[in-house]
Amino acid sequence: MSVDSTQPPIWHQQSADATLERLGVDADAGLDKHSVRERRRRHGLNKLEEAARRGPIRMFLGQFADFMIFVLVIAAVISGIVGEAQDTAAIIVILLLNALIGALQEYRAERAVAALRAMAAPEARVRRDSQVHLVPATELVPGDIVLLEAGNIVPADLRLIEVAELRADEAALTGESQAVDKQSDALEKAELSVGDRRNMAFKGTLITSGRATGVVVATAMDTELGKVARLLGEGESQRTPLQRRLAAFGKRLSIVVLLVCAMIFVVGLLRGEPLALMFLTAVTLAVAAIPEALPAVVTISLAQGARKMSRRNALIRRLPAVETLGSVTYICSDKTGTLTENRMKVDAVLVGTLREAQLHPEDSAELPWRLMGQALALNNDAHEDQNARVTGDPTEVALYIAARDAGYVRKQLEQSLPRIAELPFDADRKRMTTLHQDASGIIAFIKGAPERVLALCVDQLTEGGALDLDTRAVLEAADTLAGQGYRVLAFATRRLQQVPDPLQAGAVEENFSFIGLAGLIDPPRPEAAESVALCRSAGITPVMITGDHAGTAQAIATRLGIAQENHPVLTGNDLKQLPPEQLQQRVAEVTVYARVSPEQKIRIVEGLQARGEFVAMTGDGVNDAPALKRAEIGVAMGLKGTDVAREAADMVLLDDNFATIVAAVREGRRIFDNIRKFIKDTMSSNSGEIWTLFLAPFFGLPIPLLPIHILWINLVTDGLPGLAFSAEPAEPGVMRRPPRPPHESIFAHGMWQHILWVGLFVGALSIGTQAWAYGRGLEYWQTMVFTVLTVSQLFHSLAVRSERESLFTIGVTSNPAMLGAVLLTLALQLAVIYVPVFNPIFHTQPLPLADLLVCLGLSSLVLVAVEIEKWLVRKRRLYAE
């Protein structure tokens, strides 16, 4: 049968001989050189396709693809045309700084992720031309005969044709934490999940024990790994909440600013002001009213957040990801390696009368406990090196460590109980027996599936001696442990006079005495339960989505507080039957999903998004990658994660710590709060300038400010204080409030009302100052208005550092950057007034001390007024509660 058949078979249903015939290869000889070249020409290299990476120049230019940036560029051009070159230069410098910071951060993040990448299987042992060769895994072709052994990463999808006690860790592909036993026989069912195709080995998975020979049936993007990777290209990246809010904000702002400036221009002309002056004033006010520092403040806030997260072992691949975490309403988390430690651990031991307790030390008089400790240590093929690192099958590693920690060290036990024979574990018997020599003869230990071991037992050992075996009670205890998510192994022992010759299972595995049960589980990470609780207090629903068994998922979810006991678990098979409408309803009720496929993970995320939720997806396996891409933010594990998952993620946790996500949520909320504070501050200030210029003529007063005054106020009050908001500490109780609704306006929670009344208040103070000074005939009246407008905005910056708490509660010095920015800006304003060289440039005059104090006193009323507003907000909130 030709390898070129257009309809590939279902490989796990094919016998080994049929597979070899279909692929046109002899297992003993392998492919010849000509066949390899021809097949590589048709199939290409055995490597996954990678998305084209953006270079530094494209990263830099990409920073300008924003509506606000376009508005600023137009404003800069107009400003340059009317002769305000210094404002044009300032805008351009800020734009370049913003683009450079964003590009540098993105480039550094890409470089850091690239450093995490590793070749999945750099080399493979292949039989070609009747010889075994070590070749690059990328050169494999369909039909190659590959030799596998413990420690190998599978280099391509293989149909196993010879198997010797092979076990594979497929957690990266299926989510299951337990190693899978492999076989070579054909399977009957056509529709089997990846985890149930026991005669296949899949690219990217790890061989934990045994050896095998397999024939390559799929390479590159045709592998199961490649199919998952291909899904990434089908997903659509989501814009972050911040990007959406700022885009809407920029559009509204530009329209409002143009309308207001046009009105000021028309009103000035109607009052008889010179055309050139009013045009310059209107254009200058338009430039000043647009907060050109906003992109810089946003980028710097995100960059600082990213740096803080990097110190907490979180690598931010895309800057807005930090803020997005603060907006998510659901965190869909993989179980293995994310919420759990990704290692098996003996968590329950039942011995004797099936009571649970810790293993007794070696000198214990209680025989069952001593025998249990010996069985754990001796019936075991795990190995410990000189650095106390234990390697081997994950289950046996867990048993070895449990015995060692209880004082049963195999190296010491083997001095008096050396192993003299063994019957290795195999998938048919589901048990392993070892024989050991001691002073009294030969003692045998057996471990395996409870039903298989109990069938060989005649009694059970207890503290009071041997009793009749209560098989029903033991199986019920085993079922109880299994229902709690444990993998259960039974242990038994017997005495022999000699080793049978030949050594056969039938001669050895009989007349055993049952010792006890061991329950193993992939334990939850110690900090995971606290992190889940913090998520719930923050209004975020944690959801477990795993490829593992429903019972195990339920047990872990219950321990962590993700689900209540007996809470329904939705499996992949159940999910498959649900139409989209019903799925949208169920996702609001279910918090644990088990045995799901990559496509189904995407369906869950899309179901939540259809309900208006903002979804974060955490995971480390290849099977998580499509959902990581589809979610608003993907969070991948850096230590145990796969290349594909890291490539799809917005953030990589370098320590694989779920608690880091909670810290990122807090940081994201802080950043968004601070960006809101900056917008509130700068728009309130700009509103004050607009109201001052707009209303003064209606009171019969001249234009209160010159264009240079407006530009200066805009430069100093939106510059340093604006950037200082990025360093503002988090609000008290930031993790005790629900996430902001995904589509909530950035002006929500009274912001636009605040901007309106503060602008009117500042305008009233400024016009009042102008009327008082102008009426008294003071020639420096314009300098007084200029000073009141500038300093009142500095007091406002201090006042809005918190949305509810008083400045004197959070502390004037709790943000040194803001305090320093305000003091420096005040010093610059005084320099403009009192340094003679600046007077002709800014059209200012020195103020007498008394009038300067009047200006400072009037400006400070803004702080008093905002403090009263926050007091009313606190009082209303307390009344509502």
N, C-alpha and C positions, 0 to 999 in steps of 0.2 A: 504494500500500500504506500502511496507516495506521500512524502512530507508536505507536498504543495496543495493538498486537498483544501478546498475553500471552506469546508465546514469542519472546524476542529472538533474533535470528540470531547466528551466529558471524561477527562483523564482519570479521575478516581474510580470510574466504572470499568475502565479498561484493565485487563490483566497485564502483568508485567511483560509477558511475551508479546501481546497485542500492541502494547505501547512501543516496544522496541521495533516491531515490524512497521508500525505506522510511521515512525520517525526514521526508518531506514538505517539502523545502526546495530552493530553487534556489541553486546555488553562486554565481552571479553577483550575485544580489540579497540572499540571506540571509533571515532571518526578519523578519516585520513586527512592529510593537509589540504588536498583539493576540496574535499567536502566542507571543511571549516571555512576556507576562503569563499567558496560559493555561497554558503549560508550567511556568512557575515555580510557579504555584499547585499543580500536580500533583506536581512533583518537588522543590520546596523549593529552598533556597539550596545553592549548590555549596561546601559546607564539611563537613569531617569532624566527626562527633559527638564531643564531649568528655565525659569522666566528670565528674560533679559534684564540685567541689572542696570540701573541708572548710574551714569558716571557723575563725577563731581560737578561738571558744567551743567548737566541736565538737572541735577539736584538744586543748584543755585538758581537757574532760570525758573524752575518749578515753584520757587517761593513767591514769584510775582503773579501766579495764576490765582488771583483773589480779587473780588469785586472792590474791596476797600483800597487795594493797591492801585487799581485803575483810577479810582476817584482821586487818589493822592497825586498820581502822575499828572492828571489833567490840571489839578489845582496848582501843582508846581510849575507847569508850563504857563498857565495864565498869570501866576505871580511873577514869573520871569518877564513876561511880555509887558506888564505894567511897571516894571522897573524895580521890583523888590527882589533883587538877586540874593540877598542874605537869607530870605525865607525859602527861596527855591533851593539854595544850597543845603539848608537845614533839612528840608523834606527829603532831598536826594540822599543825604548822608544817613538819615534814619531808615530809609528804604533799603539802602545797601547793607546797613548794619543788621536789619531784620533778616534780609535774605542770607547774609553770611552766617549768622548765628544758626538759623534753621538748617542751612545746607551742611554746616560743620557738624551739627548734632546728628543729622540723618546719616551723614557719611561715617561718623564715628560709630553709630549704632550698627550700620551695615558691616563695618569692618569687624566689630566685636562679634556679631553673629557669624560672620564668615570664619572667625577663629574657632567657633564652637563646632563647625562642621567637620565631620570625619567620614572617611570612606567606609561604607557599610561592610563591604567584603573585598578588601584590596586584592586578595589572591585566592585561587581555588586549586585544589588537587584534581586533575582531570586525566582520564585514560584516553590517549590518542595513539593511533598506530601501535597498539598493544603495549604501550609504555605509559607510565604515570608521570605527568608533567605538572609543575607548579606554574600556573599562568595567571596573568591579571584577570580579575573577575569580569572586567569590562569586555574581554575577548570571548566570553562564552557564547555559544550559539545553540539553538534547539537541536537536540540529538547528542550533545556532549554527555559523556559519562562522568559524573562527579562523585568523588569519594568524600564522605563526611565522617567527622569524629567529634568527640566532646570538645567544646570551646570554639568550634567553627561558627561563623555567621553564614547562613545559607546564601549563596551568591546569585541564585536564580530560582524560579519555581521548578521543582523537581517532582517527578513521579518516582517514588521509592521502589526499587526492584529487589534489593536485599537489605534486610534490617536485622541488627543484632542489639536488642535492648536499647533502642534509640528513644530518647526523650528530647523534646524541643520546647523551649520557652517562646511562646508566641504572643506574649503580653503586648508587645509593641504593635501587633496587627489585630488581635482579637480582644485585648483587655483582660484576659484571664491570667491570674497570678500563678497558677499551678502549671508545672511542665506537663506536656501532652505526650502520652505513649504513642509510638508510631508502629505501623505494620506495613507489609508489602502486599497483602491480599487485596483483591478488588472489592469495592463496596457496592451494594445493591442499589441504594437510592441515588437518584440523579440530583434532587434538590437537597443539598447539604450546605450548611454554613462552613466558612473557612475553618473554624475550630473543630468541626466534626469530620473533616477530610483527613482521616488518620494515615492514609497511605501517600500523602503529599507533604513536601517540605517547601516552605515559602520564603522568597527573597526577603532578607532583612531580619529573619528570626534567628534565634540562637540555639545551637545544639548543646544540651546540658550534660548528656551522658550517652554512652553507647556509640555505635558506628553504623554506617549504612552506605549503600551505593544507590545513586539515583540518576535518572536521565532527565536532562533539561527539556522541559516542555514549553516554557515561556521565558522570554527575556525582556529587559527594559520596561517599556510602558505596557507590555502585554501581561506582565506579572500582576498578582493581586496588589502588590505594593504600588505598581505603576497605575493600576486602575484607580486607586484611591488618590494618587498624586494628580491624575488627570482631572478629577473632580474639582481640584483647586482652580483650574482654568475656567470652569463653568460657573463659579461663584462670582457674585458681584460685590465688590468692596463697598462698605457702607460709610457714608459721611458721618463724622462725629457730631454729637450734639452742639459742641462749641462752634464747629464750622457752620452748621445750619443757623444757629442763633446770630452769629456775627454777619453772615451773608444777609439775613433778613434785616438786621440792624443797620448795616451799611446802606442798603437800598432805601430804607425809610429816611435815614439821616440825610442822604444826599438830596432827596426830594424836598424835605422840610427846609434844609439850609438854603437851597436855591430859591424857594418861594419867599422865605423871610428876607433874604438879601435883596431880592427884587423889590419887595415892598419898601424896604429902607431906602433903596435907590430912588423909587418913585416919590416917596414922601419927602426926601431931601430936595428933589427937583421942584416939587410943589411949593416948598418953603423958600425957594430961590437960591439954594446952595449951588456952587459952581458944579457944572457937569463933570469935569475931570476929577474933582475932589470926591464927589459922590460915587463915581464909578470906581475909583481907587479904594474908597472906604468899603463899598459893597463887596468888591472882590477880595479885599484883605479880610473882611469879616467872614466871608465864605471859607477862605483858607483856614482861618483861626477856629471856626466852628467845627471843622472836621478834625477829630482827635487823631492827628497823624502819628502820635506816639502809641496808639492802640495796637497796631500789629507788633511793634517792638515789645510793648508790655506783655502781650499775649505770648509771644515767642520766648521772651526771657523768663516769664512765669513758668512756662512749660519746661524750658531748659533747666531751670533751677529745680523744678520738681523731678525732672529726670535724673539730675545729679544726686538729689537726695535719695531717690529710689535706687540708684546704682550703689550707693553706700549701704543699702539694705538688700543687696544682691538681686536687684531687679534691673534688667537691661531693657530700656525703652527703645524699640525699633522705630516707632513713629511718635513724634512728640505729643500730638493730641490724645494719645492713648491714656496718658496720666489723668487728664480731665475726664475722659470718657468713663473710666472706672468709677468716678464719683457720681455718674448718672445712671449706672446700670440698675435694673430692678430685679434681674435674675442672674445668678451665676450657675451655669451648667458645668458641673465638674466631673471629670473622669474619676474613677475610684482608685485604680492601681497606680501607686507612685505619687498621686496627688493628694488624696485624702488618707491614703495608707502608706506604709513604709516600703512597699514593693519588696517584701521579703517574708518568708514563712516563719512563724514563731509558734512554739508549743505554748499554748495559753491555758490548757486545761488537761489535768491528768487524773484519771479515776482508777484506783487500785483497790484490790481486796474486795470489800463489800461495796464497791463502786462509790466510795466517798472521795470527795475532791480535797486535795491538800497539796502542799509542796513536797517534792521528793526529799526523802530522808537521806542523811549522809551515809557513807559507806558502812560505818560501824553500827548502823541501826539494827536493833534486834528484830524489827518487823520484816520478816522475810520477803513479802511481796514488794515492799518499797525498794529493798536492796536489789532484788531481781529486775525490777522495772528500770532502775538506773543503769544496771549492767546491760540490759537489753537495748536501751536507747543508745548506749555508747558502742557496744560491740557489734550489733546487727546494723552496721552502718559503714558506708564506703566514702564518707566525706573525709577531707584531709585538712590538717592544720599546719601552716608553715611556721617558720621561726618568728614571724611577726604576729603570731596569734590570729592570722587571717584564715578563715575556714572556707574551703572551696568544695564544690561538688553539686549534686542535685539539691535544689532549694529545700526540698522536704527533709533530706538527710542532713543538710547543714543545720536546719532548725532542731532536729532531734539531737545532733551532736552537741550543739551549744547548750541545749537544755540539760543534757546529762553533765557536761563539763561544769556548768554553773552550779549544779547540785553536788559537785565533788566527785563525779564519776568520769575521770579522765581516761580516755581509751588507751593512750600510750602506757599508762601505769597499769591498767587492768590487763592489758595484753601480756604483761610479764608473768602473770599467774594464770591467765586464761587466753593463751594464744589461739588464733583461728587456724583450724587444720583442714577445714573443708567448707564449702558453701553451695547453696542452690540459689543462683541469682534471681532477682525479680524479673518476671516477664508478664506481659499483658494478659496472657491466658490464665495463669495461676493467681495473679494479683497478690503475690506474697514473696517474701525472701527469707531464706533460712541460712543461718551460720552455725557451724559446729566448733566448739572450743574444748581444749584439753585442760583439765584441772586435776587436782590431787586425787579426786574420787573417781575419775573416769572422763566421760565426755558429756558436756552439757550443750544443748541446742537451744537457740533462740529463734523465734519466728515473728515476723511482723507483716501486716497486710490488711486488706479489707476485712472489716469485722465478720461479715458472714462467711468469708473464706477461711479465716483463722478459727472461728468458733466451730466450724464443721469438723475440725481436726482435734478438738479438745474433749477430754473426758471428765475433767473437774476444773475447779478454780481455786487458786491460792488466796487465803485470807490471813489476817493477823492471828486467827485462832487455828490455822492449819488448812488442809485441803478439805473442800466441801463439794457437794454435788453441783455441777454446773447449771446455773439458772440462765439458759440461753435467752429466754424471752426478756428477762430483766436487763441483760447486757445489751441486747439489740435495741431495746427501748431507750437505754441510756445513750447508745450510739446515735439513734435517730434524733434524740433531743439535742445532742451536740450538733448534729448535721443541720437541724432546723435553725440553730443559732449561727449558722454560717461557717462552722468548723469543717475541716477535712479530718476525718476520724480514722485512726489506725489502731488495730488491736495487736497485743503482744502476748506471747505464750512461751512456755519452756518445757523441756523434757530431758530426761537422762537416757543415755545410750551406753551400752557396753563397748561398742566398737563402731567404726565408720563402715557402713555397708559397702561392699565391693561387688558390682559397680555402684557408684553413688547415684541413687535414683530417688525422685520425690516420693514415690509410693512406699519406699522402705523407711524413709526418715520422717515424713510429715504425717504422723499419726500419734495418738496417745499423748497429746500435749496437755499441759496444765495452763489454764488461762491466767494471765497476770493482771492485765489492765488495759485501759484505753488512753490514747493521747489525742487531744484535739488541737489541730494546727489552724492558724488563721493568719492572713496578711493583716497585721494589726494597724489600727488607725494611728496616724501621726499624733504625738502627744499634744501638740498645740492645735490640732484640727477642730476639736470640739469647741474650744474657746473661740476660734475664728468663726465657726458656724454661728455661735451665739451672738457674736458681734455683728455678723451680717444681718441676723434677724433684728437686732436692736436698731440697725440702720435702715430697716425697711426693705432689705434685700432678701429674696427667697433663694436659698441654696438648693440645687437640684443635682442628684447623682445620675449620671448616664454612663453605663458600663457595659462591656461585653461579657461580664462574668455572670455566674448563676444567680437566679433570683433570690435564693435563700441567703447566699453570701452577701449580696447587695443589700437585702433587707436588714441583715444583722449589723453590718457596718453603718448603714444609714441610721438605724435606731440608736446605736452607741453614740453617734456624733450629734444626734438631735435633728438630723435632716428629715426624719420621718418618725411618726409614732409607731409603737408596736402594733402589728397587724394592719399597718397602713398598706393600701393596695400597691402592688408593684406591677408596672406595665412592661411586658416583655416585647421583644422584637416581633414575635409571631402575632401578638395582639395588635401591635402597632400597625402591622402590615394590613390588617383588616379594616382599619379606621379610615373613612373618607376625610378630606380636609376639614369639613365643617365640624365633625365630631372630634377630630383631633384638637381643634382650637378650644373646644370645651374641656377635653380631658387634660390638656397641658396645664390648665389652671388648678387642677385637683391633684395631679400626680407629682411627686417629688423624687421618685426612684424609678429608673428605667434599667432593665437588664436584658442581656442577650440582644443588643441592638447592632445594626450594621451601620457603616459610615453614612449611607444614604438616609437611613432613618434618623441619625443624629441631626442631619440637616433639616429633616422634616420637623423635628421637635423645635429646633431654633426658629424655623420659619413660622411654626404654629404660635409660638410665643410672640414673635414680632407682629403677626397678624392681629394679636390682641392689644397691640400698642406698647408692648414691653421692650425695654432695651436690654439686650442679652450679652453677657460675657461668657465665653467658653474657655474652660481650662482643660489642659490635657497634655499628655506626653507621647502618645502613640501615633502611629501613622493614621490609624482609624479616626483620630480626632481632627486631623488637619482640615478636611472640608468644612466642618462646623466652625473651626477656628476662623477660617476665612469668611464664612457667611455671617457670623455674629458681628455685633457692633465692635467688639474687641475680643481678640484671641490672646490667651495667655498660655504659653508653652513652658514645659520644664526644660531646664538647661543641662542638668546632670544626666538624667535618664531619658530625656526626650530624643525624638528622632529628627533627622534633618528636615523632613517634609513638614513636621509640626512646627518647628522653629521658623521655617520659611514662611509659613502661613500666619504666624502670630504677630500681634502688635507689640507684645511684651514677653520677655523671656525671664523666667525665675531661675537665677543661677544657682540657688540653693534648694530648688524644688520644694519650697516651703509655702504651704497654703496661707500661713499667717501673713506672708509678705503681701498677698493680695489685699488683705484687710488694711494694711498700712497704705497701700496704693489707693484704696477707696477713700481713705481719710485725706490723703494728699490731693487727690482729684477734687474732692469737695472744697478743700481749702483754696486750691487754685481758682476754681470757678467763682467762689465767693470773692476772692481778691480782684478778679477781672471785673466782676459786677461792681465792686467798690470803685475801681478806677473809672468805669463808665459813668457811674453815678456822680463821681467827683468832677470829672472833666465836662460832662454834659450840663451839670448844674452850674459850673463856672462859665461855660460858654453861653448858657441860657442867660446868666446874669449880664454878660457883655451885650448880648442881643437885645434884651429888654432895655438896657441902659441907652443904647444907641437908638432904639426904635421909639421909646416913650419920651425921651428928653425934648424933641421938637414939639410934641403936643403940649408941653408945659411952657412953651415960649423960650426954651433954652437952646443955645448953640450946640452943634455936634460936640459931645463931651470928650471924645478921644480922637487922636490922629491914628492913621494906619500903623505907624511905628509902635504906638502904645499897644495896639491890639496884638501885633506880632510878638512883642516882648512878653506881654501877659501870657500869651499862648505858649511861648517857648519855655518860660521859667515855671509856670504852674502846671503844665501838662508834662513837663520833662522829668526833673528829678523826683518830685513827689509822686508822679505817676508810676515811675519805675520802682519806687520804694514800696508801693502796694504789693508787689510780687513777693516781698519778704514778710508780709503780715502773717503772724501766727494764726492757727486755726481758731475758729469761733468756739466758745464753750458749747459742749453738747453737739458738736458737728456729727458725731456718730450715733446720736439719739434722735435723729429726724429722718423722715422718709426721703428717698431720692426725689429730685425735682422731676416733674412729669416731662417725658422726652420732648414734647412739642410746646412746652411752656415758653412764653416770650421772655426775652432777656430783661424786659422792662416790668416783669411781674412783681408781686409783693410790694406794691406801692412805689416802685422806682420812678415811674413817669410823673406821678403826683409830687414826689419829692423834688424831681428836677424842675417842675413847674413852679412850686411855691418857693423853693430856695432861689431860683433865678429871679422871680419877682421881688423877693426880699432883698437880694443883693442889688438888684436894679433900683429898688426904692432907697437903699442906703446910699448908693452912688449918686442918684439924681438929687437926693436930699442934700448930700454934701456939696454937689455942684450949685444947687439953688442957694444954699447958705453962703458959700464962698463967693459965688458970682454976684450975689446981691450985695455983699459987703465991698465989692469992687477989688477983691484980692486978685492980683495979676497971676498968682500961682494956683488959681482955682483948678486948672486942668491937671496940675501935678497932684493935687489932693484927690481928685476923682480917680486918677491913675493909681494912686497908692491904695485907696480904699478897695478898688476892684482887685488889685493884686493880693493884698494881705488878707482880705476876706476869703479868698479862695484857699489860702494857706490854712486858715482856721477851719475851713470846711474840710480840707484834706485830713486834718487831725480828727474832726468830729465823726467822719464816716468810716473810720478804721474798724468799727464794729457796727453791724446793722441794728443791734438791740442793746448791747451792753454800753454803759457809760464809759467815756474815755478815762475817767478817774478810777473806774473799776478794773479795767484791763491794764491800766498803767501807761502813763505818758511815755515811759522809756522802754516799754515791752517790744517796740519795734525801733531799734536804734537807727536803722536806715531812714525811716520816715522822719524821726526827730532831726537827724542830721540834714536831710533834704530840705525840711522847712526852714531850719536856721540858716542854711547856706543860701536859699532862695531869698529869704528876708535880707540877708547881708548884700546880695546882688541888687535888690531893689533899693536899698539905702545908698549903695554905690552909684546907681543911676541918678539918684536925687542929689547926692552931696559931693560927688567927685566932679570937679569942673569940666574935665575933658568930655564927660558923657552928656552934659547939659545940652549943648547944641545938637548932638546926634539924636537925643530922645526928646528934645523940646521940653525939658524939665527945668525947674528952679528949686533951690534949697528951701525947705520948709522950716519955719520957726519951730522950736521944740514943742510949744503948746499946741500948734496945729498938727504936728506929727502925732502927738499923743491923742488928739481928737480922732485922727484917722485910724490909729491903732484901736482905740476904744470902740469906734463904730464898727470896725471890721470884726472885733471879737464877739459882737452880738450874734454873728452867724453861728458860732460855736454854742452859745447859750440857746439859740432857737432850735438847733438840731438836737441838743441834749434833752430839751423839753419834748421834742417829737419822739425820741427813743423812750423816754419815761412813759409817755402815753401808750406806746406800742407794748411795752412790758406790762403795763397795768391792764390793757385790754386782753393781752394773752393770758395773764394770771386769772382774770375774770372768766375767760372762756374755759379755762381748765377747771 
